[in-house]
């Protein structure tokens, strides 16, 4: 009985995690288009979906606890150990769902890592362009040859009034 509820909870959570990964990829695409209103909406949608994932995870954890209690297994028993004690069809289904859940988690990690890398590299490129366009605003000066030079031995400029 509880194996069925655990399977359902795992399936729901894996689906939500896959949706989360897809929305992260969509957010990266939207950021690339500089559509800031859509970025805000995408971030809000991700926050809502993260709440749903958290709820699904709580349901999965509770279903797993109930399954262990149903079979009188200790609380510290791992998933593989619990699955091993089930009948073949239930065991195989839960193992397949655990594999799908792990793949979904890896997708989310990959998508969020790619999004973070994309945003940081885009910011770094913009900062470099701005630094080259406006060196006087960053404290960087250039010689006549175009090379950056230090301001340590600069001449002092005075107003003629003084």
C-alpha positions in Angstrom: 0.0 0.0 0.0 2.7 2.5 1.0 4.9 1.4 -1.8 2.3 2.7 -4.2 2.1 6.1 -2.5 5.9 6.3 -2.5 6.0 5.5 -6.2 3.5 8.2 -6.9 5.4 10.8 -4.8 8.7 9.9 -6.5 7.0 10.2 -9.9 5.5 13.6 -9.1 8.8 14.9 -7.7 10.8 13.8 -10.7 8.3 15.5 -13.0 8.5 18.7 -11.1 12.3 18.6 -11.1 12.3 18.1 -14.8 9.9 21.1 -15.2 12.2 23.1 -13.0 15.2 22.3 -15.2 13.3 23.2 -18.3 12.3 26.5 -16.8 15.9 27.3 -15.9 16.9 26.7 -19.5 14.0 28.9 -20.6 15.1 31.6 -18.2 18.6 31.5 -19.7 17.1 32.0 -23.2 15.0 35.0 -21.9 18.0 36.6 -20.3 19.9 36.3 -23.6 17.1 38.2 -25.3 17.3 41.0 -22.6 13.5 40.7 -21.9 13.7 41.9 -18.3 9.9 41.8 -17.6 9.9 38.1 -18.8 12.9 37.4 -16.6 11.1 38.7 -13.5 8.1 36.5 -14.4 10.4 33.5 -15.0 12.0 34.0 -11.6 8.7 34.2 -9.9 7.5 31.1 -11.7 10.7 29.3 -10.6 10.1 30.3 -6.9 6.5 28.9 -7.1 7.8 25.7 -8.7 10.5 25.4 -6.0 7.7 25.5 -3.4 5.9 22.7 -5.2 9.1 20.7 -5.4 9.6 21.1 -1.7 6.0 20.0 -1.0 6.6 16.9 -3.2 9.8 16.1 -1.5 8.1 16.3 1.9 5.4 13.9 0.6 8.1 11.5 -0.7 9.9 11.5 2.6 6.7 10.8 4.5 5.7 8.0 2.1 9.1 6.4 2.6 8.8 6.6 6.4 5.4 5.0 6.2 6.7 2.2 3.9 9.5 1.5 6.5 6.9 1.5 9.3 4.6 -0.8 7.3 7.4 -3.4 7.0 8.7 -2.8 10.6 12.1 -1.6 9.4 14.4 0.7 11.3 14.3 4.5 10.6 17.9 4.6 9.5 17.4 1.9 6.7 18.5 3.2 3.3 16.3 3.2 0.2 18.2 0.3 -1.5 17.8 -1.8 1.6 14.1 -1.1 1.8 13.5 -1.8 -1.9 15.4 -5.1 -1.7 12.7 -6.4 0.8 9.8 -5.6 -1.5 8.2 -7.9 -4.1 9.8 -7.8 -7.6 7.3 -5.6 -9.4 7.2 -3.0 -6.6 11.0 -3.2 -6.2 11.7 -2.7 -9.9 9.3 0.2 -10.2 10.7 2.0 -7.2 14.3 1.5 -8.4 13.3 2.9 -11.8 11.7 5.9 -10.2 14.7 6.4 -8.0 16.9 6.4 -11.1 14.5 9.0 -12.8 14.6 11.1 -9.7 18.5 11.1 -9.6 18.6 12.0 -13.3 16.1 14.9 -12.7 18.3 16.2 -9.8 21.4 16.1 -12.0 19.5 18.0 -14.7 18.6 20.7 -12.2 22.1 21.0 -11.0 23.4 21.2 -14.6 20.8 23.7 -15.7 21.4 25.9 -12.6 25.1 25.7 -13.1 24.9 26.6 -16.7 22.6 29.5 -15.9 25.0 30.8 -13.3 28.0 30.5 -15.6 26.1 32.2 -18.4 25.1 35.2 -16.2 28.5 35.6 -14.7 30.3 35.4 -18.0 27.9 37.9 -19.6 28.4 40.3 -16.6 32.2 39.9 -16.8 32.2 40.6 -20.6 30.1 43.8 -20.0 32.4 45.0 -17.2 35.4 44.5 -19.4 33.8 46.5 -22.3 32.8 49.3 -19.9 36.3 49.3 -18.4 37.8 49.7 -21.9 35.4 52.4 -22.9 35.6 54.4 -19.7 39.1 53.9 -18.2 39.0 57.2 -16.4 36.1 56.0 -14.3 37.9 52.9 -13.1 41.3 54.5 -12.3 43.0 53.0 -15.3 45.1 55.2 -17.6 46.6 54.4 -20.9 49.8 55.6 -22.6 50.0 56.9 -26.1 50.8 53.4 -27.3 47.5 52.1 -25.8 49.0 50.1 -23.0 47.6 50.4 -19.5 50.0 52.3 -17.2 50.1 53.0 -13.5 49.3 56.3 -11.9 52.2 56.1 -9.4 54.5 58.6 -11.0 51.9 61.0 -12.5 52.5 64.6 -12.9 50.4 66.9 -10.7 48.0 69.1 -12.6 47.3 72.5 -11.2 44.8 75.1 -12.1 46.4 78.3 -13.4 44.7 80.4 -10.7 46.9 78.9 -8.1 
